[in-house]
């Protein structure tokens, strides 16, 4: 059984690492910049007023405020899949992308606003600690991979080539 699991792990390791890397990339290059973009909306007085109320919410209310937008996006994603199934591939992909970008921005901003309250829930605190550890392991494994090193070399070459061509 151990030999079978090792063999299965050997086969699945690269695709799982690639999937984990995509999730990490979305979290790093999607969540933070998009929530920062949403934070700019906080300069508008009505949004600033709302953000202050959200920051002052009790932990249970903060949890609901954090989870509800993520749950509300689920029907939009189902609609996108239905559109793709119905042959409206481009429209379905567009709906999916818009839902993902706006959802990531909103949920990211809400997490920033509600983080102190959310960390009072032991399970969320443990889940976040697990995610940070996992993210560090994924980044380390990706940095060691031949594919990632080649991609970084290619990007450095491309940047240097673009600079020289200016």
N, C-alpha and C positions, 0 to 999 in steps of 0.2 A: 504494500500500500504506500509506504514512504517513497519507494522508487517511482511509482505512478504519480504521486503528488509532485515529486521533484521534476519529473519529466513534463508534467502539465505546467508547473511554474516556469520551467525553462522556455516552453513554447509561448506562454501567455505574458511573460515578464515584459517584453518589448512593447506589445500593444497596450498593456495596462500602464506602463510608464509613459507612453505617448498620450494616452487618455488623461492620466494624472497631470502631465505637463500642460495639456490644453486647459484643464480646469485651473491649474495654477496661473497660467498666462491670463485667462479671463479674469481671475481674481485680482491679479497684480495690475494688469493693464486695462481692466475694465472697471472693476469696482471702485478703485481709488480715484482715477481721473473723473469718472462719471459722477461719483458722489461729490467730488470737489466742484464739478460743474454745477450740480444741483445746489451746492452750498452758496454759489454766487447768487442764486435766486433769493437766498436769505437776506440779501441787502434790501430787497423790496419790503417796505414796512409791513404789509399784511402777512407775508411769509415769515418775516422775522418775529412777529407777534406769535404766530403759530408754532414756530420752532422753540420759542421760550416756553410755551405751554407743554410742548412735547418733552422738553428736557426736564420739566418739573413733574411729569406724570409719575404715578406710583409704578412699582415694578410690574404688577399684573397688567395695568393699562399699557405700559411700554411694550410688553410682550405682545399684546393684541395689535398695537400700532405697528409693530415690526412684522408680524406674521400675516396680517390681513392683506396688505398689498401683494405679497408673494402668492397668496392663495387666489386673489382676484385675477392675477395674470394667467392662471391655469386655463380658464375658458378661452382666452385670446390665443393661447398656444394650441388648444384643441381646434379652434376655428381655423388656424393656419394649416394644421395637418389636414383638416377637412377640405380646405381650398386646394391643397396640393393633390389630395386624392381625387378631387373633381376635375383635375387638369389645369387648374389655375396656379401653376407652379410658381411663377414669378410673384404673383400677388400673395400667395401663401408664404413664400420665403420673406417677402417684404414685411408682412404682418408679424411673422416670427422674429425678424430682426428688430423691428420697432419695439415690440413687446419686450424683447430681451434687453435692449439698450435702455429703454425707459424704466423697466423693472429693476435692472441692475443699479441705475442711478438712484432711484427712489429708495430701494431697500438698503443700498449702501449709505445713503444720507441718514435714513432712519436708524441704522445701526450706530452711526457716529453719534447721533443725538441721544440715543437710548442706551448706549453701552454701559454706563454705570448702573442703571437699573437692571439691565439684562444680566450683568455679571453677578447679581445677587441670587440668581437661580443657579444652584450648584451644577445642574446638568448642562446648562449653557456654558458656564465657566469651564467645565471639564471638556465639553465639545470644542470650545475655542482653543484650549490648550492642546488638545489632540490635533486640531487642524494646523496650528502653528508648528508643532513638531513634525507633522506629516509634510507640510509645505517645505520645511527646511530639508527633510530627507529627499523629497522629490527634486528640489532645486540642486542638491548635492549630486544626486544620481544623474540628473540631466546634464550638469556641468561636466561630469566625467564621461558622458557618452560621446562616441565618435561622431555621431550625427550632429549633436549640438556644437561640438568643437568645430566641425566643418562649416556649419551654418554661421557661427561667429566669425570664422576666418573669411567667409564669403561676404558677410556684411561689412567687415573692416575693409576688404578690398573694394567693395562697391562705394563705400563712403570716400575712400582715398581717391578712387577714380572720378567720382563726382566733383570732389574738391579740385582736382587737377584740371577738369574740363571747364571750370568756370572762368 
